[in-house]
Each structure stands twice: as C-alpha cells, then as structure tokens.
Amino acid sequence: MRSYLKYTLLALTLLSVLSCGSGASRKALLPSVSGRAGEVVVVIEKSDWESSLGNAIRELLACDCPWLTPREPLYSLANVTPGGFGDMFKVHRNIVICQIDPQAQRTGVEIHSDVWASPQIVVKVSAYTAEEACAFIDANRDRITNAIEQAERDRVVNNCIIYEEKDIAAKVETVFGGSPHFPVGYRLRKMTRDFAWIAYEKQYSNQTILMYKYPAKDDRSDFTEENIIAHRDSVMKKNVPGMFEGTYMTTSQYVAPDVKYMKYKGRSFAQTRGYWEVYNDYMGGPFVSHSFYSRDGKDIIVTEAFVYAPKYDKRQLLRQVESILYSFEWTKEETKE
C-alpha cells in the first residue's frame, strides 16, 4: 500500500510539472519521435478503416505524390486500432486519430504538436458519425496535409541546422546575401559570381541544390512562368552540362511547370515545380524552385532542388532536398555601434 502511494504521488508530481511548466521544459521531457520519414499512423477502428472513412483518409494521405514518376504515395499509412494504440505507437512522428462517438462533447479537426513525443504532429478528427468525419476531412484537406508536410519539413530543417556544413553557407552568402543550411554530406561543386551548385552525391542517387541570380525587371513579369523558365533554361545551359558533349540540363516540355505564389516565415516567393531533362540524353527527374527578390530588390534569386535516382523511390529524397530550400536565411546584418 505504501509503495502504491509512493508511485501515485510520483506520477501526480510529474503530471503537475508537465502541466505547469513552460512549453520548452515540457518538450524537453518528451521522448524523441519514432517511425520513418513519410509515415503516418492512422488510429481508427478496423470497420471504419475498411469503409468510406478509411477511403477518405487514403484518398487524402496516400494519393499519388505529385510530380513523381513512377508513382509513389504522398505518405505511407499504417492502420492501428484504438485498442492497439499503445506506447509504441504514441511516440510516432505523425499520427491521425479518428474518434467516432455519438456522445462526443467536441467535434471537428484538431491539430496538436508534441503530445507524446517530440517533434510530433497529431491530427484528431472527432465526429458523431463516420459520415460526419468524412465531411470534416474533406473540409480540412489542405489544413491536414499542410500540417503533416510542415512537420516533416521542420524535422529536416532542424537536422540541417544541427549537422550543418557551415563553410558552404559562408561561401554562398558572399554571392547571394543569404543561404540555406546544408547538412553534412553536401559539397560545393561550382561557384561563380551568380551561380552555385551544391550536391549530395552517392553511387546511385544525387540530391542537388542550385542557386542563381539575375537582374530583376521589377514589374509583373518577374515571377511569371515564362520568365522563370526562360531564365532557368538559360542558366542551366550555361552551367549544368550533361555527361556527353552537346548535352545540358533543360526544362521538360511534356508537362507544363506549375507556379504558385507562397509566403513562408515572412519571405514571399514563387514556387515552381516541373520536370528537368538533359538535352540530347535520357536523364530526367522532378525539380522545385523558389524565386524571390534579393534584399535590395535589384536581383531575382532562385534556389532550386532536384533529384536523380533512377534505381530508387524519390519521394523522400525530393522531400529532403526541397526542405533545405525552406531553411534559407538572409545573412545577419551587423549592428553598428
């Protein structure tokens, strides 16, 4: 009895610390997340997983990842029943919980960070019926996928900062006034007054970031698809040769590139997705780029990520190298005395 009271008081004390402590101190007490990058644990009753609700989740999270050939799912899903959702699964990096309860006090979609582990994202869908849960998922499609994608991206960026090849950023900053954080393994292959080529090269895969700049017109045409691709092709032809004479990287014309205008941590940019190929050769793959004004507004700066991995799935390779683009930071300006 005395032992029981001892452990009960210890548990209550720990709960009090977690409840009253700051977010940072609570996070420090959490275990690190488990699971592989790109995985999502879906906590749902088996009957719901095999019905329209399960189909809605799969259509949202296991649909084809855009711009990849051959096809790969956006995320790899693992189904766990509520009864089987024990400690092993609670520390997973990405969790979606579907709670169907006619007596539920709250319904809707809630998104939480670092519930059982860190850095973790937990999406909870609460509804009176499975049909209502489907409606909630449909109404929150972008919110759910963006939250999971952002969590995956932040993990990569955090690792880039912890395990950074700082000498690369220092050299890149001298040309562009800022730089992404490049993790261990990346090497600076080429640097000119307006171009940089940084790559992580293995025997059968290549993750590359290219950076370049060109004068801005400072009008509406700066970030049109035509202007972005025209400058891209000009830069690639000059700086990225193929394996054989007369070959060079260019933008594939089989599928039109897609341009979206985005804002991330106060920085606005045009995101371009498309396929690259090598002129007069058979190499190719997906690319994504961010185009934005230089600090003084005189130039357009482009950071571009692409992968070449003919023997491997490309989803995680592209997600990793694309995340590096989001780590871009301007060089900190020195304060004058």
Long-range contacts (C-beta under 8 A, 24 or more apart in sequence): 26-114, 27-114, 27-118, 30-114, 30-116, 30-117, 30-118, 30-120, 31-91, 31-116, 31-117, 31-118, 32-91, 32-117, 32-118, 33-91, 33-92, 33-93, 33-117, 33-118, 33-119, 33-120, 34-88, 34-91, 34-92, 34-93, 34-117, 35-92, 35-93, 35-94, 36-76, 37-93, 37-152, 37-155, 37-156, 37-316, 37-319, 37-320, 38-75, 38-76, 38-152, 38-315, 38-316, 38-319, 39-75, 39-76, 39-77, 39-78, 39-92, 39-93, 39-94, 40-75, 40-76, 40-77, 40-78, 40-94, 40-95, 40-96, 40-148, 41-78, 41-80, 41-89, 41-92, 41-94, 41-95, 41-96, 42-77, 42-78, 42-79, 42-80, 42-95, 42-96, 42-98, 43-80, 43-81, 43-82, 43-85, 43-89, 43-95, 43-96, 43-97, 43-98, 44-79, 44-80, 44-81, 44-82, 44-96, 44-97, 44-98, 45-81, 45-82, 45-98, 45-100, 46-79, 46-81, 48-98, 48-100, 48-130, 48-133, 49-79, 51-130, 52-130, 52-131, 52-134, 53-98, 53-100, 53-130, 53-133, 53-134, 54-79, 56-133, 56-134, 56-137, 56-138, 57-96, 57-98, 57-137, 60-137, 60-141, 60-144, 60-145, 61-96, 61-144, 61-145, 61-148, 65-315, 66-273, 67-273, 67-274, 67-275, 67-286, 67-288, 67-318, 68-286, 68-314, 68-315, 68-318, 69-286, 72-313, 72-314, 72-315, 73-315, 74-145, 74-315, 75-148, 90-115, 90-116, 90-117, 91-116, 91-117, 91-120, 92-117, 92-120, 93-117, 93-119, 93-120, 93-121, 93-151, 93-152, 93-155, 94-120, 94-121, 94-148, 94-151, 94-152, 95-120, 95-121, 95-122, 95-123, 96-122, 96-123, 96-124, 96-125, 96-144, 97-122, 97-123, 97-124, 97-125, 98-125, 98-127, 98-133, 99-124, 99-125, 99-126, 99-127, 100-127, 100-128, 100-129, 100-130, 100-133, 101-126, 101-127, 101-128, 102-128, 102-129, 104-128, 107-132, 107-136, 108-136, 109-136, 109-137, 109-139, 109-140, 109-143, 109-144, 111-143, 111-144, 111-147, 113-151, 119-151, 119-154, 119-155, 119-158, 120-151, 121-147, 121-148, 121-150, 121-151, 123-147, 123-148, 152-319, 152-323, 153-319, 153-322, 153-323, 153-326, 156-319, 156-320, 156-323, 156-324, 157-181, 157-323, 157-324, 157-326, 157-327, 159-183, 160-323, 160-324, 160-327, 161-327, 168-198, 171-196, 172-196, 172-198, 172-211, 173-331, 175-211, 175-213, 176-211, 176-213, 176-294, 176-301, 177-294, 177-295, 177-301, 177-330, 177-331, 178-295, 178-301, 178-328, 178-329, 178-330, 178-331, 179-328, 179-329, 179-331, 180-209, 180-303, 180-324, 180-325, 180-327, 180-328, 180-329, 181-324, 181-327, 181-329, 182-209, 182-324, 183-324, 190-239, 192-239, 195-235, 195-238, 195-239, 197-239, 197-240, 200-321, 204-309, 204-310, 204-311, 204-312, 205-307, 205-308, 205-309, 205-311, 205-312, 205-317, 206-307, 206-308, 206-309, 207-305, 207-307, 207-317, 207-320, 207-321, 208-305, 208-306, 208-307, 208-308, 208-321, 209-303, 209-304, 209-305, 209-321, 209-324, 209-325, 210-235, 210-239, 210-240, 210-302, 210-303, 210-304, 210-306, 211-301, 211-302, 211-303, 211-304, 212-239, 212-301, 212-302, 212-304, 213-294, 213-299, 213-300, 213-301, 213-302, 214-299, 214-300, 215-298, 215-299, 215-300, 216-293, 216-294, 216-297, 216-298, 216-299, 216-300, 218-297, 222-293, 222-300, 223-259, 223-261, 223-270, 223-291, 223-300, 224-259, 225-256, 225-257, 225-259, 225-272, 228-257, 228-259, 228-270, 228-272, 228-289, 228-291, 228-302, 229-257, 229-272, 229-274, 231-300, 231-302, 232-272, 232-289, 232-302, 232-304, 235-302, 236-276, 237-279, 242-278, 242-279, 242-280, 242-281, 242-283, 243-278, 243-281, 243-283, 244-280, 244-281, 246-279, 246-280, 247-278, 247-279, 247-280, 247-281, 248-278, 248-279, 249-276, 249-277, 249-278, 249-279, 250-276, 250-277, 250-278, 250-279, 251-275, 251-276, 251-277, 252-276, 252-277, 252-284, 264-326, 267-292, 267-328, 268-292, 276-306, 283-308, 285-309, 285-314, 286-314, 286-318, 288-318, 288-322, 288-325, 289-325, 290-325, 290-328, 295-330, 303-328
